[in-house]
Amino acid sequence: MKLKLDHVVKTFKDKHAVDGVTTELTNGVYGFLGANGSGKTTLMRMLAAVSRPTSGTITLNGEEIGKMGDRYRDLLGYLPQHIGYYKHFTVEKFLYYIASLKGMEKKAAAGKITELIEMVNLTEKRKTKMGKLSGGMKQRVGIAQALLNDPKILIVDEPTAGLDPKERIRFRNLLAAIAKDRIVLLSTHIVSDIEYIAKEILIMRDGRLIEKDTPQNLVHHIERKVWSVNAEEAEVPGYQASYKVGNISRQMDGIQLRIISEEKPAANAVNVPVNLEDLYLYYFDEEVGA
Ligand SMILES: Nc1ncnc2c1ncn2[C@@H]1O[C@H](COP(=O)(O)OP(=O)(O)OP(=O)(O)O)[C@@H](O)[C@H]1O
């Protein structure tokens, strides 16, 4: 299966929220990484056929998704950034409700719901009201509802916002397992969400796709640009003014700064192994995602 984007643009008045994205996606997890406002949600909504491109095309195996109508929706599972959960519904009732909206027969839905509740590890909570679940549990119900129709394309927009680290790991593992024979598109600004599971990372900035590569290649790309520097407290502001500074660790014998720089930033600077958070800092000159 191949999802192809060709010069996709979405404009709101004179704002180019998505500005000419061209790429191809096949089975596996793709992590869309970008700062707030970089256009991830706008792109996800177009991929979910909730909105249409202002110009450009999105095709699935050569057919424009906007023209496929229900045939596309039947292949699609979508967990939007904000989803209404009906807090008085139990987990099970909520899933039956979504299944009926998707046009599933009750009998088929029953088997699928049991299977999915098990898969997202909520069997003990199936009779619990949605309002009583933690954020992570709600997101897992969100994934379950998106998987009801056994979609071949799963789109999840910022799924880990508000989850604690343990819930994030669980969610990540769940997506990795799901992605075996599906296209999974995940948008996030948290590097660790996709570090281990993404086949490729797509970096978005100002509506544009500025990089698309495997995590390993992206890291390799900045290999000689990540430095560790020993400094005195008084030197820290100077480094911060001149360089992109990541971690600052204060130790017994001084301060260690992690610096992203094309050139060696100090005589005592040494190159250190790169991680994806360095990548985020390299591309987005701002605070590193949690
Ligand atoms: N309906 C709209 N009307 C006007 N501007 C919009 C609309 N939707 C998005 N935008 C603008 O388009 C840009 C991209 O927004 P988008 O929500 O796609 O970014 P994002 O990367 O998903 O950010 P976030 O993580 O904050 O959701 C932003 O500047 C946003 O203000």
PDBQT file of the ligand as one rigid body, heavy atoms in Angstrom, charges set to zero:
ROOT
HETATM    1  N1  LIG A 301      -8.550  26.453  11.041  1.00  0.00    +0.000 N 
HETATM    2  C1  LIG A 301      -7.491  27.278  11.017  1.00  0.00    +0.000 A 
HETATM    3  N2  LIG A 301      -7.614  28.579  10.744  1.00  0.00    +0.000 NA
HETATM    4  C2  LIG A 301      -6.534  29.408  10.709  1.00  0.00    +0.000 A 
HETATM    5  N3  LIG A 301      -5.269  29.021  10.981  1.00  0.00    +0.000 NA
HETATM    6  C3  LIG A 301      -5.086  27.736  11.270  1.00  0.00    +0.000 A 
HETATM    7  C4  LIG A 301      -6.157  26.790  11.316  1.00  0.00    +0.000 A 
HETATM    8  N4  LIG A 301      -5.647  25.558  11.646  1.00  0.00    +0.000 NA
HETATM    9  C5  LIG A 301      -4.320  25.740  11.801  1.00  0.00    +0.000 A 
HETATM   10  N5  LIG A 301      -3.974  27.025  11.582  1.00  0.00    +0.000 N 
HETATM   11  C6  LIG A 301      -2.608  27.589  11.645  1.00  0.00    +0.000 C 
HETATM   12  O1  LIG A 301      -1.773  26.784  10.847  1.00  0.00    +0.000 OA
HETATM   13  C7  LIG A 301      -0.506  26.574  11.471  1.00  0.00    +0.000 C 
HETATM   14  C8  LIG A 301      -0.253  25.087  11.649  1.00  0.00    +0.000 C 
HETATM   15  O2  LIG A 301      -1.110  24.571  12.656  1.00  0.00    +0.000 OA
HETATM   16  P1  LIG A 301      -1.175  23.048  13.099  1.00  0.00    +0.000 P 
HETATM   17  O3  LIG A 301      -2.218  22.924  14.161  1.00  0.00    +0.000 OA
HETATM   18  O4  LIG A 301      -1.321  22.218  11.898  1.00  0.00    +0.000 OA
HETATM   19  O5  LIG A 301       0.263  22.834  13.692  1.00  0.00    +0.000 OA
HETATM   20  P2  LIG A 301       0.791  21.664  14.625  1.00  0.00    +0.000 P 
HETATM   21  O6  LIG A 301       2.173  21.400  14.155  1.00  0.00    +0.000 OA
HETATM   22  O7  LIG A 301      -0.158  20.555  14.625  1.00  0.00    +0.000 OA
HETATM   23  O8  LIG A 301       0.811  22.347  16.025  1.00  0.00    +0.000 OA
HETATM   24  P3  LIG A 301       0.198  21.801  17.396  1.00  0.00    +0.000 P 
HETATM   25  O9  LIG A 301       1.141  20.775  17.865  1.00  0.00    +0.000 OA
HETATM   26  O10 LIG A 301       0.187  23.035  18.253  1.00  0.00    +0.000 OA
HETATM   27  O11 LIG A 301      -1.173  21.298  17.079  1.00  0.00    +0.000 OA
HETATM   28  C9  LIG A 301      -0.552  27.354  12.765  1.00  0.00    +0.000 C 
HETATM   29  O12 LIG A 301       0.032  28.614  12.559  1.00  0.00    +0.000 OA
HETATM   30  C10 LIG A 301      -2.036  27.503  13.040  1.00  0.00    +0.000 C 
HETATM   31  O13 LIG A 301      -2.288  28.666  13.782  1.00  0.00    +0.000 OA
ENDROOT
TORSDOF 0
